[in-house]
């Protein structure tokens, strides 16, 4: 199989894999899917991910179609580098291969400018016209005209709070703390029209290539608040050259006043996803961000 043939006949990829007609090398691919590098007959490589076989857990309907739709939507903006979708089947996704490289300051600054351009491309509503997922969990992408705070509370905080309580990751006191945030979220300020965002932009979803550029991978793409991407980017230690990314972003499209106070609120979403998906190991992080979010809301109320 050659790349040109694959583009014309994407549905044939599983057959070639089944009959071992393509060299397959396992590569790191995150916590949810199995990933591999496929080498075609013409020497081209592609990146493929599949849903691992788990007892009683078939691939969720629309899982790979959702990721493909998000990647294409981000790529349409023509700003940040996003891999081309080559194959999107119910149980397999294949993308163009990106040769990894070392993080550099020039790439970081370019990425900051490009990320601002991506966000400025905008969205017609909060949410998206496709089914949502974040990790293996569903995400409510029902289009919503705002205000942002109301949508964020109902679609990005409360569903994962409920899941985290149901699985025992969070206790009643933790839930009460997050519910305080939800009750006061309308006071936070910083309302903006929907931006075109990655939606799961922790540092592991940046791919630094060999040509000194940063690529976006594994999105939960939707119309959201641009501060969500930037806040998620600083989680778990942050990316290399984070200060250069932010400075370049600010030069291109400055953030609204008070954005630093809103960082914990935006981070709370992804941390609740982690407690809902992975359990109590992230409980302390949820508590910390909820308390910090309440403090930020308090400052916004005083300064507003």
C-alpha positions in Angstrom: 0.0 0.0 0.0 1.2 3.5 -0.9 0.1 6.8 0.5 -1.8 7.8 -2.7 -3.7 4.5 -2.7 -4.5 4.9 1.0 -6.0 8.4 0.4 -8.2 7.0 -2.4 -9.1 3.8 -0.4 -8.9 4.5 3.3 -11.4 1.7 4.1 -8.7 -0.8 2.9 -6.3 -0.1 5.7 -7.7 -2.6 8.2 -7.4 -5.4 5.6 -3.8 -4.6 4.9 -3.1 -4.6 8.6 -4.9 -7.9 9.2 -2.8 -9.6 6.4 0.4 -8.1 7.7 1.0 -6.2 4.5 2.2 -3.1 6.4 5.1 -2.8 8.9 3.7 -1.8 12.3 5.8 -0.4 15.1 4.3 0.5 18.5 4.7 4.1 19.7 3.5 6.0 22.7 -0.1 7.1 22.3 -1.5 8.2 25.6 -3.7 6.5 28.2 -6.7 5.6 26.1 -5.7 4.2 22.7 -3.0 1.9 21.3 -0.8 3.8 18.8 1.6 2.6 16.1 3.7 3.8 13.3 2.8 2.3 10.0 5.4 2.2 7.2 3.9 2.0 3.7 5.5 0.4 0.6 6.5 3.8 -0.7 8.4 4.6 2.5 5.9 7.0 3.9 5.0 6.6 7.6 1.6 7.3 9.1 0.3 7.4 12.7 -2.5 5.0 13.6 -4.5 4.6 16.8 -7.0 1.9 17.7 -9.3 1.2 20.7 -7.7 -1.5 22.8 -9.8 -4.6 23.5 -11.2 -4.3 27.0 -13.7 -6.6 28.5 -17.1 -5.1 28.2 -15.8 -1.8 26.8 -16.3 -1.6 23.0 -15.2 1.5 21.2 -17.7 4.2 21.9 -19.9 5.1 19.0 -18.5 8.0 17.1 -15.2 8.1 19.1 -12.8 8.3 16.2 -15.2 10.3 14.0 -15.3 12.9 16.7 -11.5 13.2 16.9 -11.3 13.3 13.1 -13.9 16.1 12.9 -12.1 18.1 15.5 -8.7 17.7 13.8 -10.2 18.8 10.5 -11.9 21.8 12.1 -8.7 23.0 13.8 -6.7 22.4 10.6 -9.2 24.5 8.6 -8.1 27.6 10.5 -4.8 27.4 8.7 -2.8 28.6 11.8 -1.4 25.9 14.1 0.0 22.8 12.6 -2.5 19.9 12.8 -1.9 16.5 11.3 -4.0 15.6 8.2 -6.6 12.9 8.8 -6.0 10.1 6.3 -8.4 7.4 7.6 -11.3 7.7 10.0 -13.1 4.4 10.6 -15.3 3.3 13.5 -12.4 1.4 15.1 -9.3 3.1 13.7 -7.9 6.6 13.0 -4.8 7.2 10.9 -3.0 10.6 10.5 0.0 11.9 8.7 3.2 11.2 10.5 5.0 14.0 12.3 8.7 13.4 13.0 9.4 14.3 16.6 12.1 16.9 17.5 13.4 18.8 20.5 11.4 21.8 22.0 13.0 25.1 21.2 12.2 28.8 22.1 11.6 29.8 18.5 9.1 27.0 18.0 7.4 28.1 21.3 7.0 31.7 20.2 5.7 30.6 16.8 3.2 28.4 18.5 2.0 31.2 20.8 1.2 33.3 17.7 -0.4 30.5 15.9 -2.5 29.5 18.9 -3.9 33.0 19.1 -4.7 32.8 15.4 -6.5 29.5 15.9 -8.6 31.0 18.7 -9.4 34.0 16.6 -10.9 31.8 13.9 -13.8 31.5 16.2 -16.8 29.2 16.4 -20.5 29.6 15.7 -21.5 28.6 19.3 -20.1 27.1 22.5 -19.9 23.3 21.9 -19.8 21.8 18.4 -21.9 20.2 15.7 -20.4 16.8 16.4 -20.6 14.3 19.3 -18.1 15.2 22.0 -15.4 13.1 23.9 -12.6 14.1 26.2 -10.4 11.1 26.8 -12.8 8.1 26.9 -15.6 10.1 28.4 -18.5 11.8 26.5 -18.6 15.6 26.4 -21.8 17.5 25.9 -21.2 19.5 22.6 -24.8 20.6 22.2 -24.4 24.1 20.6 -25.1 26.9 23.1 -25.2 30.6 22.5 -24.0 31.5 26.0 -23.3 33.2 28.2 -20.0 31.2 28.5 -20.2 30.9 32.3 -23.6 29.2 32.2 -22.5 26.8 29.4 -19.2 26.0 31.1 -20.9 25.1 34.4 -23.5 22.9 32.8 -21.5 21.2 30.1 -17.9 21.2 31.4 -18.1 21.1 35.2 -21.2 19.4 36.5 -21.2 16.2 34.3 -17.6 15.3 35.5 -18.4 16.3 39.1 -21.3 13.8 39.1 -19.1 11.1 37.5 -16.3 11.8 40.1 -18.8 11.5 43.0 -20.4 8.3 41.5 -17.0 6.5 41.2 -15.9 7.5 44.7 -13.1 9.8 43.6 -14.6 12.8 45.3 -16.3 13.0 48.6 -19.4 15.1 49.5 -17.3 17.9 50.9 -15.4 18.0 47.6 -18.6 18.1 45.7 -19.9 20.9 47.8 -16.8 23.0 47.1 -17.2 22.6 43.4 -20.9 23.4 43.6 -19.9 26.7 45.3 -17.9 27.5 42.2 -20.8 26.6 40.0 -23.2 28.8 42.0 -20.9 31.8 41.7 -19.6 31.3 38.2 -21.6 34.1 36.8 -19.5 36.5 38.8 -16.2 35.5 37.3 -16.2 38.0 34.4 -14.1 37.6 31.3 -17.0 36.7 29.0 -16.0 36.4 25.3 -17.5 35.1 22.1 -16.8 31.4 21.3 -13.2 30.7 20.3 -12.0 27.8 18.2 -10.2 25.7 20.9 -8.4 22.4 21.2 -10.2 21.6 24.4 -7.8 19.2 26.0 -4.6 21.2 25.7 -2.4 19.8 28.5 1.3 19.7 27.6 1.2 16.1 26.4 -1.0 17.1 23.5 1.7 19.3 22.0 4.0 17.5 19.5 7.3 19.3 18.9 8.6 18.3 15.5 12.0 18.1 13.9 11.5 21.3 11.8 11.1 23.5 14.9 7.3 23.7 14.9 4.6 22.7 17.4 1.6 20.5 16.3 -1.7 19.9 18.1 -2.8 16.3 18.6 -5.6 14.5 20.5 -8.1 17.3 20.6 -11.5 17.6 22.2 -12.1 20.5 19.8 -15.1 22.8 20.2 -16.2 26.4 20.6 -15.1 27.5 24.0 -13.2 30.2 25.9 -9.7 30.7 24.7 -8.5 31.0 28.3 -9.4 27.3 28.7 -6.7 26.2 26.3 -4.1 28.5 27.9 -5.0 27.4 31.5 -4.9 23.7 30.6 -1.5 24.2 29.0 0.0 25.1 32.4 -1.2 21.9 34.1 1.1 19.1 35.1 4.3 21.2 35.0 3.5 23.0 31.8 5.3 22.8 28.4 8.9 23.7 27.7 9.4 27.5 27.1 5.9 28.2 28.5 6.8 31.8 29.1 7.7 32.3 25.5 4.5 30.8 24.3 2.4 33.1 26.5 4.4 36.2 25.7 4.0 35.6 21.9 0.3 34.9 22.4 -0.2 38.1 24.4 1.6 40.1 21.7 -0.7 38.7 19.1 -4.0 38.8 21.0 -3.8 40.1 24.5 -6.0 38.4 27.1 -8.7 40.3 29.0 -8.1 41.8 32.4 -8.3 39.4 35.3 -7.3 36.3 33.2 -4.8 35.1 35.8 -7.6 34.9 38.4 -9.6 32.7 36.1 -6.9 30.2 35.4 -8.0 27.8 38.3 -11.6 27.8 37.1 -10.6 26.8 33.6 -8.2 24.1 34.9 -11.0 22.7 37.1 -12.7 21.2 34.1 -9.8 19.0 33.1 -9.0 18.0 36.6 -12.6 16.9 37.1 -12.3 14.8 34.0 -9.3 13.2 35.6 -11.1 12.3 38.8 -14.1 11.0 36.7 -11.8 8.9 34.5 -8.8 7.9 36.7 -10.1 8.2 40.3 -9.0 9.7 43.5 -5.4 10.3 42.7 -6.4 13.8 41.4 -8.7 14.6 44.4 -6.3 17.0 46.0 -5.8 18.9 42.7 -9.6 19.3 42.3 -9.9 20.7 45.9 -7.0 23.1 45.4 -8.3 24.4 42.0 -11.8 24.8 43.4 -10.6 26.8 46.3 -8.4 28.9 44.0 -11.3 29.4 41.6 -13.5 30.7 44.5 -10.7 33.1 45.5 -10.4 34.3 41.9 -14.2 34.9 41.7 -14.0 36.9 44.9 -11.3 39.1 43.5 -13.2 39.6 40.3 -16.3 40.6 42.3 -14.3 43.2 44.3 -12.5 44.6 41.3 -15.6 44.5 39.0 
